């Protein structure tokens, strides 16, 4: 077929237009790829992305974050550092980082007190933190500490057999205190017979006294509460140790007896042997329970109620399940619910939060509200149980709420469940038989079949 000059010209123009459009689209795509980055994390636990806790934390930071990383010029290390810090930069546009070789920029390294390769300086507002581990937990924890406007100090009451923050045994609180310190919360102890409660106390912690408090000590505690102080009060089942008056003033009722749950199926599933080990599976909506989606465990607890005595507003944070009850006759091998003996049917509150709005002429004018958390169990935060379920996360959220840091939440460590293949005996047998029997037999059969076909020719 012979083409006319006009048709050839049209085809030539179409060809050039196509090439121009192709180059234009390719150039636009290349430009867009430089301006915008889209990533997909298909790992099972999204471990190559920031946790939602870190994302929420970044959204609370209103000012720029500056990060200086001091390391040698090693391309592999630089790429890994940029990958981790890039996750933060994608969530917060004014999260700026710079990779600095301390052997070249010696003056800046000396000014910032760099002593070794790999140290990281994080700056926010007029404060800075130095860390040595480039992990999400380290970076986000440092950002939490920097975001706190002032010093946070927990004061633990001592002198009556309370749980000790420095005690490293199973009944102590050393792990909780150590974890909180990495979040910028300091801890100290006080004996009210020696010193009054410090004015800079973020929250007073009363962790299950085993001996009675004196009236003078109770007066110190009441004055602290009346002066708008925040309180974390935990009482295990048993004697109130003369603290009934404090409970009455707050409208709190500590129930007698021990909470039990004789749901054998649930205990078997959670591998709980003792009926007084109370699991909490659901939580009421509150700042403390925000982002807690896992069970907590309360060993040997009592019920706690609030009468909503003005001006306090109360919220149940954690409670036992419906099939539980408060056992008034003690724990035995055969426990049976008996209302005539004084047993109280569940669900029973274990942790409650109290809050009252403060007026502008309060003792601490800049403080918006006074907060108190009351628990019928102190052991859930002890070293022996702090790592169970979401116990640590609940404890940290309680402290953050008492400190007024509602936006600061626990940063969880991501595990990697998809890096190991777990096979049961049957699956192992099937795979072994497939590789050592079925595949060799299949190859032998195929070879024999080919040989037989060729032989017939």
SULUR-V469420 format. One record per residue. PSI is psi in radians with two decimals (none if undefined). Layout:
((PSI) (PSI))
This chain:
((2.21) (2.23) (2.43) (2.88) (-0.68) (-0.76) (-0.69) (-0.68) (-0.73) (-0.75) (-0.65) (-0.75) (-0.77) (-0.69) (-0.78) (-0.70) (-0.73) (-0.78) (-0.77) (-0.80) (-0.73) (-0.79) (-0.65) (-0.84) (-0.74) (-0.72) (-0.73) (-0.75) (-0.71) (-0.71) (-0.77) (-0.65) (-0.48) (-0.54) (-0.51) (2.49) (2.29) (2.19) (2.65) (2.23) (1.86) (0.16) (2.67) (-0.70) (0.30) (0.73) (-0.17) (0.20) (2.82) (2.52) (2.78) (-0.54) (-0.77) (-0.67) (-0.79) (-0.69) (-0.78) (-0.62) (-0.33) (-0.25) (1.90) (-0.35) (2.88) (2.63) (2.25) (2.24) (2.18) (2.13) (2.15) (1.95) (2.90) (2.93) (1.33) (1.95) (-0.70) (-0.76) (-0.74) (-0.73) (-0.71) (-0.70) (-0.78) (-0.59) (-0.78) (-0.85) (-0.46) (-0.52) (-0.68) (-0.70) (-0.55) (-0.45) (-0.43) (1.91) (-0.57) (0.48) (1.80) (2.37) (2.70) (2.33) (2.14) (2.31) (1.96) (-0.31) (-0.34) (-0.89) (1.20) (-0.70) (-0.81) (-0.71) (-0.69) (-0.69) (-0.63) (0.12) (0.59) (2.26) (-0.28) (2.80) (2.55) (-0.08) (2.53) (2.27) (2.13) (2.19) (2.37) (2.25) (-2.22) (0.36) (2.76) (2.71) (2.53) (2.17) (2.84) (-0.06) (2.17) (1.23) (2.82) (-0.71) (-0.75) (-0.80) (-0.84) (-0.62) (-0.72) (-0.71) (-0.64) (-0.82) (-0.72) (-0.52) (-0.26) (2.17) (-0.38) (3.13) (2.44) (2.18) (2.11) (2.35) (1.99) (2.21) (2.39) (2.97) (-0.01) (0.38) (0.38) (2.90) (2.38) (2.35) (-0.37) (-0.05) (2.13) (0.02) (3.10) (-0.45) (-0.11) (3.09) (0.35) (-0.65) (-0.71) (-0.83) (-0.72) (-0.73) (-0.75) (-0.56) (-0.64) (-0.29) (0.13) (0.31) (2.03) (2.79) (2.55) (2.97) (2.79) (2.40) (2.00) (-0.21) (-0.29) (-0.70) (2.65) (2.98) (2.22) (2.63) (-0.48) (0.33) (2.13) (-0.78) (2.44) (2.32) (2.08) (1.85) (1.38) (1.25) (2.47) (-0.10) (2.67) (2.50) (2.53) (2.77) (-0.64) (-0.67) (-0.71) (-0.60) (-0.67) (-0.75) (-0.74) (-0.70) (-0.69) (-0.77) (-0.73) (-0.37) (0.47) (0.40) (2.57) (2.63) (2.38) (1.96) (2.06) (2.21) (2.09) (2.87) (2.46) (-2.70) (2.56) (-0.09) (0.78) (0.25) (0.25) (-0.67) (-0.67) (-0.74) (-0.73) (-0.70) (-0.52) (-0.12) (0.57) (2.40) (2.04) (2.03) (2.56) (2.81) (3.14) (2.34) (2.30) (2.71) (1.91) (0.48) (1.66) (-0.61) (-0.77) (-0.75) (-0.64) (-0.72) (-0.75) (0.01) (0.80) (2.15) (-0.60) (2.35) (-0.30) (-0.01) (1.83) (2.03) (2.49) (2.10) (-0.50) (2.66) (2.62) (2.65) (2.09) (2.77) (-0.55) (-0.65) (0.09) (2.27) (0.25) (1.94) (0.46) (2.81) (2.65) (2.83) (2.24) (1.89) (2.24) (1.40) (2.83) (2.81) (2.61) (2.30) (2.69) (2.38) (0.07) (0.74) (2.15) (2.49) (0.38) (2.43) (2.30) (2.64) (2.31) (2.21) (-0.82) (2.46) (2.81) (2.99) (2.95) (-0.56) (0.09) (3.00) (2.90) (1.96) (2.07) (-0.24) (0.21) (2.90) (2.29) (3.10) (-0.62) (1.68) (2.35) (2.38) (2.23) (1.79) (-0.58) (-0.39) (0.00) (0.12) (2.53) (2.22) (2.60) (3.09) (2.60) (2.21) (2.40) (-0.66) (2.29) (2.68) (2.33) (2.47) (2.45) (2.45) (2.34) (2.55) (2.95) (-0.38) (0.42) (3.04) (-0.66) (1.64) (-0.64) (-0.05) (2.19) (-0.60) (2.75) (2.42) (2.44) (2.37) (2.27) (2.32) (2.46) (0.25) (2.34) (-0.24) (-0.27) (-0.32) (0.04) (2.82) (-0.59) (-0.34) (-0.05) (-0.47) (0.07) (2.22) (-2.32) (0.44) (-0.83) (-0.74) (-0.71) (-0.78) (-0.75) (-0.71) (-0.61) (-0.81) (-0.75) (-0.70) (-0.75) (-0.59) (-0.07) (0.17) (1.11) (-0.49) (-0.24) (2.18) (2.95) (2.38) (2.01) (2.56) (2.28) (2.26) (3.11) (1.41) (-0.25) (0.28) (-0.12) (2.47) (1.99) (2.10) (2.45) (3.11) (-0.71) (-0.78) (-0.70) (-0.72) (-0.73) (-0.79) (-0.75) (-0.77) (-0.63) (-0.77) (-0.69) (-0.28) (-1.01) (-0.82) (-0.82) (-0.71) (-0.68) (-0.71) (-0.73) (-0.75) (-0.75) (-0.76) (-0.75) (-0.69) (-0.75) (-0.76) (-0.72) (-0.72) (-0.74) (-0.59) (-0.59) (-0.39) (none))
